[in-house]
Amino acid sequence: MSGKYLVTGGAGYVGSVVAQHLLEAGHEVVVLDNLSTGFREGVPAAAVFVEGDIRDAAKWLDASFDAVLHFAAFSQVGESVVKPEKYWDNNVGGTMALLGAMRETGVRTLVFSSTAATYGEPAGTPITESDPTAPTSPYGASKLAVDHMITGEAAAHGLGAVSLRYFNVAGAYGAYGERHDPESHLIPLVLQVAQGKRDTISVFGDDYPTPDGTCVRDYIHVADLAEAHLLALRAARPGEHLICNLGNGNGFSVREVIDTVRQVTGHPIPEVVAPRRGGDPAVLVASAAAAREKLGWNPSRADLAGIVADAWEFTRNHR
């Protein structure tokens, strides 16, 4: 059965891929994005595009919508440390306005793009939803605050919501892929070296208690991530707020990623060992058991070479 969905932040990386998946499933999609970090050409052609801010969602949201999928947020951890007010204002204040618009129009289903940054530095891995939340940046804290807001909204006003806490999203889906400015994610940074846009890749610490001394992270293909959002729409229940981690449950080290990029691209990737970054845990790997059980989600693109190959194809087509 087809539905009508508002996708906030649908001009961004994950939002655009989810919007495309919704369209391919036969749904009607309206993308709301102010293009402060997204790209107009990232919005799928079959979607209706509205350039605007989530604070003004009430202008476009009405009872004809079945749900909102909320991706609109600032997401640079480093920037959030030096400009925390920007993150509280947009991520928290903007979402509060969006929840108000949903309440007023009677749209009672929400899927929220949350983050593993809500956990901070975990005591162990794999990380489960019952682990303590102790974010180490204003970005992570702003996302956790939104999760708390959604829990209250569900209890008080009958909202049916699912928060999906991502770990490291990577790869591309056809014409939709990753292009942040500035870029901070490992795979696109290493691909920039392969392209000749960057001379070297920095390895921040090679003395961690891991097999090769570099940090280990859980990478999830963006298309697997998108499929989880469609499943979350079905799983949302009035008055309930479900939180699920999304990851593959397996980690790859920084050096494994760099070696895989060398293999996929055929380019040498010079690396430079740099000092550890503060707050970088040795291992961050998700338990996706709850997503498998409660959403019926089974990621099928866990191969690192495949993830990198998709990202490389997108990168070469969008220089």
Contacts in CASP RR format, 6 or more apart in sequence:
PFRMAT RR
TARGET T0000
AUTHOR 0000-0000-0000
METHOD contacts of the structure
MODEL  1
MSGKYLVTGGAGYVGSVVAQHLLEAGHEVVVLDNLSTGFREGVPAAAVFV
EGDIRDAAKWLDASFDAVLHFAAFSQVGESVVKPEKYWDNNVGGTMALLG
AMRETGVRTLVFSSTAATYGEPAGTPITESDPTAPTSPYGASKLAVDHMI
TGEAAAHGLGAVSLRYFNVAGAYGAYGERHDPESHLIPLVLQVAQGKRDT
ISVFGDDYPTPDGTCVRDYIHVADLAEAHLLALRAARPGEHLICNLGNGN
GFSVREVIDTVRQVTGHPIPEVVAPRRGGDPAVLVASAAAAREKLGWNPS
RADLAGIVADAWEFTRNHR
2 25 0 8 1.000
2 26 0 8 1.000
2 27 0 8 1.000
2 28 0 8 1.000
3 26 0 8 1.000
3 27 0 8 1.000
3 28 0 8 1.000
3 66 0 8 1.000
4 27 0 8 1.000
4 28 0 8 1.000
4 29 0 8 1.000
4 30 0 8 1.000
4 64 0 8 1.000
4 65 0 8 1.000
4 66 0 8 1.000
5 22 0 8 1.000
5 27 0 8 1.000
5 28 0 8 1.000
5 29 0 8 1.000
5 30 0 8 1.000
5 65 0 8 1.000
5 66 0 8 1.000
5 67 0 8 1.000
5 68 0 8 1.000
5 69 0 8 1.000
5 233 0 8 1.000
6 30 0 8 1.000
6 32 0 8 1.000
6 57 0 8 1.000
6 60 0 8 1.000
6 61 0 8 1.000
6 65 0 8 1.000
6 67 0 8 1.000
6 68 0 8 1.000
6 69 0 8 1.000
6 107 0 8 1.000
7 15 0 8 1.000
7 18 0 8 1.000
7 19 0 8 1.000
7 22 0 8 1.000
7 29 0 8 1.000
7 30 0 8 1.000
7 31 0 8 1.000
7 32 0 8 1.000
7 47 0 8 1.000
7 68 0 8 1.000
7 69 0 8 1.000
7 71 0 8 1.000
8 32 0 8 1.000
8 33 0 8 1.000
8 54 0 8 1.000
8 57 0 8 1.000
8 68 0 8 1.000
8 69 0 8 1.000
8 70 0 8 1.000
8 71 0 8 1.000
8 72 0 8 1.000
8 98 0 8 1.000
9 15 0 8 1.000
9 31 0 8 1.000
9 32 0 8 1.000
9 33 0 8 1.000
9 38 0 8 1.000
9 54 0 8 1.000
9 70 0 8 1.000
9 71 0 8 1.000
9 72 0 8 1.000
10 16 0 8 1.000
10 18 0 8 1.000
10 19 0 8 1.000
10 31 0 8 1.000
10 32 0 8 1.000
10 33 0 8 1.000
10 38 0 8 1.000
10 42 0 8 1.000
10 43 0 8 1.000
10 71 0 8 1.000
10 72 0 8 1.000
11 31 0 8 1.000
11 33 0 8 1.000
11 35 0 8 1.000
11 38 0 8 1.000
11 39 0 8 1.000
11 40 0 8 1.000
11 42 0 8 1.000
11 43 0 8 1.000
11 49 0 8 1.000
12 33 0 8 1.000
12 37 0 8 1.000
12 38 0 8 1.000
12 39 0 8 1.000
12 42 0 8 1.000
12 71 0 8 1.000
13 169 0 8 1.000
13 176 0 8 1.000
13 177 0 8 1.000
13 178 0 8 1.000
13 179 0 8 1.000
13 180 0 8 1.000
13 222 0 8 1.000
14 71 0 8 1.000
14 113 0 8 1.000
14 166 0 8 1.000
14 169 0 8 1.000
14 222 0 8 1.000
14 225 0 8 1.000
14 226 0 8 1.000
15 69 0 8 1.000
15 71 0 8 1.000
15 113 0 8 1.000
16 42 0 8 1.000
16 43 0 8 1.000
16 44 0 8 1.000
16 176 0 8 1.000
16 177 0 8 1.000
17 173 0 8 1.000
17 176 0 8 1.000
17 177 0 8 1.000
17 222 0 8 1.000
17 223 0 8 1.000
17 225 0 8 1.000
17 226 0 8 1.000
18 69 0 8 1.000
18 71 0 8 1.000
18 225 0 8 1.000
18 226 0 8 1.000
18 229 0 8 1.000
18 230 0 8 1.000
19 29 0 8 1.000
19 31 0 8 1.000
19 43 0 8 1.000
19 44 0 8 1.000
19 47 0 8 1.000
20 44 0 8 1.000
20 173 0 8 1.000
20 176 0 8 1.000
20 226 0 8 1.000
21 173 0 8 1.000
21 223 0 8 1.000
21 226 0 8 1.000
21 227 0 8 1.000
21 229 0 8 1.000
21 230 0 8 1.000
22 29 0 8 1.000
22 69 0 8 1.000
22 230 0 8 1.000
23 29 0 8 1.000
23 44 0 8 1.000
23 46 0 8 1.000
23 47 0 8 1.000
25 230 0 8 1.000
28 48 0 8 1.000
29 44 0 8 1.000
29 46 0 8 1.000
29 47 0 8 1.000
29 48 0 8 1.000
30 47 0 8 1.000
30 48 0 8 1.000
30 49 0 8 1.000
30 50 0 8 1.000
30 60 0 8 1.000
30 65 0 8 1.000
31 43 0 8 1.000
31 44 0 8 1.000
31 47 0 8 1.000
31 48 0 8 1.000
31 49 0 8 1.000
31 50 0 8 1.000
32 50 0 8 1.000
32 52 0 8 1.000
32 54 0 8 1.000
32 57 0 8 1.000
32 60 0 8 1.000
32 72 0 8 1.000
33 43 0 8 1.000
33 49 0 8 1.000
33 50 0 8 1.000
33 51 0 8 1.000
33 52 0 8 1.000
33 72 0 8 1.000
34 51 0 8 1.000
34 52 0 8 1.000
34 53 0 8 1.000
34 54 0 8 1.000
34 72 0 8 1.000
35 51 0 8 1.000
37 74 0 8 1.000
37 75 0 8 1.000
37 180 0 8 1.000
37 181 0 8 1.000
39 179 0 8 1.000
40 49 0 8 1.000
40 51 0 8 1.000
42 175 0 8 1.000
42 176 0 8 1.000
43 49 0 8 1.000
44 176 0 8 1.000
50 60 0 8 1.000
53 94 0 8 1.000
54 70 0 8 1.000
54 72 0 8 1.000
54 94 0 8 1.000
54 95 0 8 1.000
54 97 0 8 1.000
54 98 0 8 1.000
55 93 0 8 1.000
55 94 0 8 1.000
55 97 0 8 1.000
55 98 0 8 1.000
56 97 0 8 1.000
57 68 0 8 1.000
57 97 0 8 1.000
57 98 0 8 1.000
57 101 0 8 1.000
57 102 0 8 1.000
58 97 0 8 1.000
58 100 0 8 1.000
58 101 0 8 1.000
58 104 0 8 1.000
58 105 0 8 1.000
61 68 0 8 1.000
61 101 0 8 1.000
61 102 0 8 1.000
61 105 0 8 1.000
61 107 0 8 1.000
62 105 0 8 1.000
63 105 0 8 1.000
63 106 0 8 1.000
63 107 0 8 1.000
65 105 0 8 1.000
65 107 0 8 1.000
66 107 0 8 1.000
66 109 0 8 1.000
66 233 0 8 1.000
67 107 0 8 1.000
67 109 0 8 1.000
67 110 0 8 1.000
67 111 0 8 1.000
67 233 0 8 1.000
67 236 0 8 1.000
68 98 0 8 1.000
68 102 0 8 1.000
68 107 0 8 1.000
68 109 0 8 1.000
68 110 0 8 1.000
68 111 0 8 1.000
69 110 0 8 1.000
69 111 0 8 1.000
69 113 0 8 1.000
69 229 0 8 1.000
69 233 0 8 1.000
70 95 0 8 1.000
70 98 0 8 1.000
70 110 0 8 1.000
70 111 0 8 1.000
70 112 0 8 1.000
70 113 0 8 1.000
71 113 0 8 1.000
72 94 0 8 1.000
73 90 0 8 1.000
73 91 0 8 1.000
73 95 0 8 1.000
73 113 0 8 1.000
73 142 0 8 1.000
73 143 0 8 1.000
74 80 0 8 1.000
74 86 0 8 1.000
74 87 0 8 1.000
74 90 0 8 1.000
74 91 0 8 1.000
74 139 0 8 1.000
75 115 0 8 1.000
75 139 0 8 1.000
76 139 0 8 1.000
76 182 0 8 1.000
76 184 0 8 1.000
77 117 0 8 1.000
77 137 0 8 1.000
77 139 0 8 1.000
77 140 0 8 1.000
77 184 0 8 1.000
78 137 0 8 1.000
78 139 0 8 1.000
78 184 0 8 1.000
79 86 0 8 1.000
79 87 0 8 1.000
79 139 0 8 1.000
80 86 0 8 1.000
80 87 0 8 1.000
80 137 0 8 1.000
80 138 0 8 1.000
80 139 0 8 1.000
80 140 0 8 1.000
80 142 0 8 1.000
81 137 0 8 1.000
81 138 0 8 1.000
84 138 0 8 1.000
87 138 0 8 1.000
87 139 0 8 1.000
87 142 0 8 1.000
88 138 0 8 1.000
88 142 0 8 1.000
88 145 0 8 1.000
91 139 0 8 1.000
91 142 0 8 1.000
91 143 0 8 1.000
91 145 0 8 1.000
91 146 0 8 1.000
92 142 0 8 1.000
92 145 0 8 1.000
92 146 0 8 1.000
92 149 0 8 1.000
95 146 0 8 1.000
95 149 0 8 1.000
96 149 0 8 1.000
99 110 0 8 1.000
99 149 0 8 1.000
99 150 0 8 1.000
99 153 0 8 1.000
99 159 0 8 1.000
101 107 0 8 1.000
102 108 0 8 1.000
102 110 0 8 1.000
102 159 0 8 1.000
103 153 0 8 1.000
103 157 0 8 1.000
103 159 0 8 1.000
108 158 0 8 1.000
108 159 0 8 1.000
108 160 0 8 1.000
108 238 0 8 1.000
109 159 0 8 1.000
109 160 0 8 1.000
109 161 0 8 1.000
109 233 0 8 1.000
109 236 0 8 1.000
110 150 0 8 1.000
110 159 0 8 1.000
110 160 0 8 1.000
110 161 0 8 1.000
110 162 0 8 1.000
110 236 0 8 1.000
111 161 0 8 1.000
111 162 0 8 1.000
111 164 0 8 1.000
111 229 0 8 1.000
111 232 0 8 1.000
111 233 0 8 1.000
111 236 0 8 1.000
112 146 0 8 1.000
112 147 0 8 1.000
112 150 0 8 1.000
112 161 0 8 1.000
112 162 0 8 1.000
112 163 0 8 1.000
112 164 0 8 1.000
113 164 0 8 1.000
113 166 0 8 1.000
114 143 0 8 1.000
114 146 0 8 1.000
114 147 0 8 1.000
114 163 0 8 1.000
114 164 0 8 1.000
114 165 0 8 1.000
114 166 0 8 1.000
114 243 0 8 1.000
115 139 0 8 1.000
115 140 0 8 1.000
115 143 0 8 1.000
115 165 0 8 1.000
115 166 0 8 1.000
116 127 0 8 1.000
116 165 0 8 1.000
116 166 0 8 1.000
116 167 0 8 1.000
116 245 0 8 1.000
116 284 0 8 1.000
116 286 0 8 1.000
117 135 0 8 1.000
117 136 0 8 1.000
117 137 0 8 1.000
117 139 0 8 1.000
117 140 0 8 1.000
117 143 0 8 1.000
118 133 0 8 1.000
118 135 0 8 1.000
118 140 0 8 1.000
118 143 0 8 1.000
118 144 0 8 1.000
118 147 0 8 1.000
118 165 0 8 1.000
119 127 0 8 1.000
119 131 0 8 1.000
119 132 0 8 1.000
119 133 0 8 1.000
119 134 0 8 1.000
119 135 0 8 1.000
119 165 0 8 1.000
120 133 0 8 1.000
120 134 0 8 1.000
120 135 0 8 1.000
120 136 0 8 1.000
120 140 0 8 1.000
120 281 0 8 1.000
121 134 0 8 1.000
121 136 0 8 1.000
121 279 0 8 1.000
121 281 0 8 1.000
122 131 0 8 1.000
122 281 0 8 1.000
122 284 0 8 1.000
123 131 0 8 1.000
123 132 0 8 1.000
124 131 0 8 1.000
124 283 0 8 1.000
125 283 0 8 1.000
125 284 0 8 1.000
125 285 0 8 1.000
126 249 0 8 1.000
126 285 0 8 1.000
126 286 0 8 1.000
126 287 0 8 1.000
127 245 0 8 1.000
127 284 0 8 1.000
127 285 0 8 1.000
127 286 0 8 1.000
127 287 0 8 1.000
128 245 0 8 1.000
128 287 0 8 1.000
128 289 0 8 1.000
128 290 0 8 1.000
129 165 0 8 1.000
129 243 0 8 1.000
129 244 0 8 1.000
129 245 0 8 1.000
129 290 0 8 1.000
133 144 0 8 1.000
135 141 0 8 1.000
135 143 0 8 1.000
135 144 0 8 1.000
136 279 0 8 1.000
147 163 0 8 1.000
147 241 0 8 1.000
147 243 0 8 1.000
150 159 0 8 1.000
150 161 0 8 1.000
150 163 0 8 1.000
150 241 0 8 1.000
151 241 0 8 1.000
152 241 0 8 1.000
153 159 0 8 1.000
153 161 0 8 1.000
153 241 0 8 1.000
154 160 0 8 1.000
154 161 0 8 1.000
154 239 0 8 1.000
154 240 0 8 1.000
154 241 0 8 1.000
155 239 0 8 1.000
155 241 0 8 1.000
158 238 0 8 1.000
158 239 0 8 1.000
159 238 0 8 1.000
159 239 0 8 1.000
159 241 0 8 1.000
160 236 0 8 1.000
160 237 0 8 1.000
160 238 0 8 1.000
160 239 0 8 1.000
160 240 0 8 1.000
160 241 0 8 1.000
161 236 0 8 1.000
161 240 0 8 1.000
161 241 0 8 1.000
161 242 0 8 1.000
162 232 0 8 1.000
162 233 0 8 1.000
162 235 0 8 1.000
162 236 0 8 1.000
162 241 0 8 1.000
162 242 0 8 1.000
162 243 0 8 1.000
162 244 0 8 1.000
162 295 0 8 1.000
163 241 0 8 1.000
163 242 0 8 1.000
163 243 0 8 1.000
163 244 0 8 1.000
164 225 0 8 1.000
164 228 0 8 1.000
164 229 0 8 1.000
164 232 0 8 1.000
164 244 0 8 1.000
164 246 0 8 1.000
164 291 0 8 1.000
165 243 0 8 1.000
165 244 0 8 1.000
165 245 0 8 1.000
165 246 0 8 1.000
165 286 0 8 1.000
166 220 0 8 1.000
166 225 0 8 1.000
166 246 0 8 1.000
166 247 0 8 1.000
167 217 0 8 1.000
167 218 0 8 1.000
167 219 0 8 1.000
167 220 0 8 1.000
167 245 0 8 1.000
167 246 0 8 1.000
167 247 0 8 1.000
167 284 0 8 1.000
167 285 0 8 1.000
167 286 0 8 1.000
168 185 0 8 1.000
168 186 0 8 1.000
168 217 0 8 1.000
168 218 0 8 1.000
168 219 0 8 1.000
168 220 0 8 1.000
168 284 0 8 1.000
169 178 0 8 1.000
169 219 0 8 1.000
169 220 0 8 1.000
169 222 0 8 1.000
169 225 0 8 1.000
170 178 0 8 1.000
170 185 0 8 1.000
170 187 0 8 1.000
170 219 0 8 1.000
170 220 0 8 1.000
170 221 0 8 1.000
170 222 0 8 1.000
170 307 0 8 1.000
170 308 0 8 1.000
170 311 0 8 1.000
171 177 0 8 1.000
171 178 0 8 1.000
171 187 0 8 1.000
171 221 0 8 1.000
171 222 0 8 1.000
171 223 0 8 1.000
171 307 0 8 1.000
171 308 0 8 1.000
171 310 0 8 1.000
171 311 0 8 1.000
171 314 0 8 1.000
172 178 0 8 1.000
172 222 0 8 1.000
172 310 0 8 1.000
172 311 0 8 1.000
172 313 0 8 1.000
172 314 0 8 1.000
172 315 0 8 1.000
173 222 0 8 1.000
173 223 0 8 1.000
173 226 0 8 1.000
173 310 0 8 1.000
174 310 0 8 1.000
174 313 0 8 1.000
174 314 0 8 1.000
175 314 0 8 1.000
175 317 0 8 1.000
176 222 0 8 1.000
176 314 0 8 1.000
177 222 0 8 1.000
177 311 0 8 1.000
177 314 0 8 1.000
177 318 0 8 1.000
178 185 0 8 1.000
178 187 0 8 1.000
178 188 0 8 1.000
178 222 0 8 1.000
178 311 0 8 1.000
178 314 0 8 1.000
179 188 0 8 1.000
179 318 0 8 1.000
180 188 0 8 1.000
183 189 0 8 1.000
183 192 0 8 1.000
186 217 0 8 1.000
186 254 0 8 1.000
186 257 0 8 1.000
187 219 0 8 1.000
187 257 0 8 1.000
187 261 0 8 1.000
187 307 0 8 1.000
187 308 0 8 1.000
187 311 0 8 1.000
188 311 0 8 1.000
188 315 0 8 1.000
189 198 0 8 1.000
189 201 0 8 1.000
190 201 0 8 1.000
190 257 0 8 1.000
190 258 0 8 1.000
190 261 0 8 1.000
190 269 0 8 1.000
191 261 0 8 1.000
191 265 0 8 1.000
191 308 0 8 1.000
191 311 0 8 1.000
191 312 0 8 1.000
191 315 0 8 1.000
192 198 0 8 1.000
192 315 0 8 1.000
193 199 0 8 1.000
193 200 0 8 1.000
193 201 0 8 1.000
193 261 0 8 1.000
193 267 0 8 1.000
193 269 0 8 1.000
193 270 0 8 1.000
194 261 0 8 1.000
194 265 0 8 1.000
194 266 0 8 1.000
194 267 0 8 1.000
194 269 0 8 1.000
194 312 0 8 1.000
195 315 0 8 1.000
195 316 0 8 1.000
195 319 0 8 1.000
199 270 0 8 1.000
200 270 0 8 1.000
200 271 0 8 1.000
200 272 0 8 1.000
201 258 0 8 1.000
201 269 0 8 1.000
201 270 0 8 1.000
201 271 0 8 1.000
201 272 0 8 1.000
202 271 0 8 1.000
202 272 0 8 1.000
202 273 0 8 1.000
202 274 0 8 1.000
203 214 0 8 1.000
203 254 0 8 1.000
203 255 0 8 1.000
203 258 0 8 1.000
203 271 0 8 1.000
203 272 0 8 1.000
203 273 0 8 1.000
203 274 0 8 1.000
204 215 0 8 1.000
204 254 0 8 1.000
204 274 0 8 1.000
204 275 0 8 1.000
204 276 0 8 1.000
204 277 0 8 1.000
204 280 0 8 1.000
205 213 0 8 1.000
205 214 0 8 1.000
205 215 0 8 1.000
205 273 0 8 1.000
205 274 0 8 1.000
205 275 0 8 1.000
205 276 0 8 1.000
206 212 0 8 1.000
206 213 0 8 1.000
206 214 0 8 1.000
206 255 0 8 1.000
206 273 0 8 1.000
207 213 0 8 1.000
207 276 0 8 1.000
208 214 0 8 1.000
208 215 0 8 1.000
208 276 0 8 1.000
208 282 0 8 1.000
209 282 0 8 1.000
210 216 0 8 1.000
210 253 0 8 1.000
210 282 0 8 1.000
210 283 0 8 1.000
211 253 0 8 1.000
212 253 0 8 1.000
212 255 0 8 1.000
212 256 0 8 1.000
213 253 0 8 1.000
213 255 0 8 1.000
214 253 0 8 1.000
214 254 0 8 1.000
214 255 0 8 1.000
215 253 0 8 1.000
215 254 0 8 1.000
215 280 0 8 1.000
215 281 0 8 1.000
215 282 0 8 1.000
215 283 0 8 1.000
215 284 0 8 1.000
216 251 0 8 1.000
216 252 0 8 1.000
216 253 0 8 1.000
216 282 0 8 1.000
216 283 0 8 1.000
216 284 0 8 1.000
216 285 0 8 1.000
217 251 0 8 1.000
217 252 0 8 1.000
217 253 0 8 1.000
217 254 0 8 1.000
217 284 0 8 1.000
217 285 0 8 1.000
218 247 0 8 1.000
218 248 0 8 1.000
218 249 0 8 1.000
218 250 0 8 1.000
218 251 0 8 1.000
218 284 0 8 1.000
218 285 0 8 1.000
218 286 0 8 1.000
219 248 0 8 1.000
219 251 0 8 1.000
219 252 0 8 1.000
219 257 0 8 1.000
219 304 0 8 1.000
219 307 0 8 1.000
220 246 0 8 1.000
220 247 0 8 1.000
220 248 0 8 1.000
220 299 0 8 1.000
220 302 0 8 1.000
221 299 0 8 1.000
221 301 0 8 1.000
221 302 0 8 1.000
221 306 0 8 1.000
221 307 0 8 1.000
221 310 0 8 1.000
223 301 0 8 1.000
224 246 0 8 1.000
224 297 0 8 1.000
224 299 0 8 1.000
224 300 0 8 1.000
224 301 0 8 1.000
224 302 0 8 1.000
225 246 0 8 1.000
227 297 0 8 1.000
227 299 0 8 1.000
228 244 0 8 1.000
228 246 0 8 1.000
228 291 0 8 1.000
228 295 0 8 1.000
228 297 0 8 1.000
228 299 0 8 1.000
231 295 0 8 1.000
231 296 0 8 1.000
231 297 0 8 1.000
232 242 0 8 1.000
232 244 0 8 1.000
232 295 0 8 1.000
235 242 0 8 1.000
235 294 0 8 1.000
235 295 0 8 1.000
236 242 0 8 1.000
242 294 0 8 1.000
243 290 0 8 1.000
244 288 0 8 1.000
244 290 0 8 1.000
244 291 0 8 1.000
244 294 0 8 1.000
244 295 0 8 1.000
244 297 0 8 1.000
245 286 0 8 1.000
245 287 0 8 1.000
245 288 0 8 1.000
245 290 0 8 1.000
245 291 0 8 1.000
246 286 0 8 1.000
246 288 0 8 1.000
246 291 0 8 1.000
246 297 0 8 1.000
247 285 0 8 1.000
247 286 0 8 1.000
247 288 0 8 1.000
247 291 0 8 1.000
247 299 0 8 1.000
248 286 0 8 1.000
248 288 0 8 1.000
248 299 0 8 1.000
248 302 0 8 1.000
249 285 0 8 1.000
249 286 0 8 1.000
249 287 0 8 1.000
249 288 0 8 1.000
250 285 0 8 1.000
250 302 0 8 1.000
251 283 0 8 1.000
251 285 0 8 1.000
252 260 0 8 1.000
252 304 0 8 1.000
256 304 0 8 1.000
257 304 0 8 1.000
257 308 0 8 1.000
258 269 0 8 1.000
258 271 0 8 1.000
260 304 0 8 1.000
260 305 0 8 1.000
260 308 0 8 1.000
261 267 0 8 1.000
261 269 0 8 1.000
261 308 0 8 1.000
261 312 0 8 1.000
262 268 0 8 1.000
262 269 0 8 1.000
263 305 0 8 1.000
264 305 0 8 1.000
264 306 0 8 1.000
264 308 0 8 1.000
264 309 0 8 1.000
264 312 0 8 1.000
265 312 0 8 1.000
288 297 0 8 1.000
288 299 0 8 1.000
291 297 0 8 1.000
292 298 0 8 1.000
301 307 0 8 1.000
END
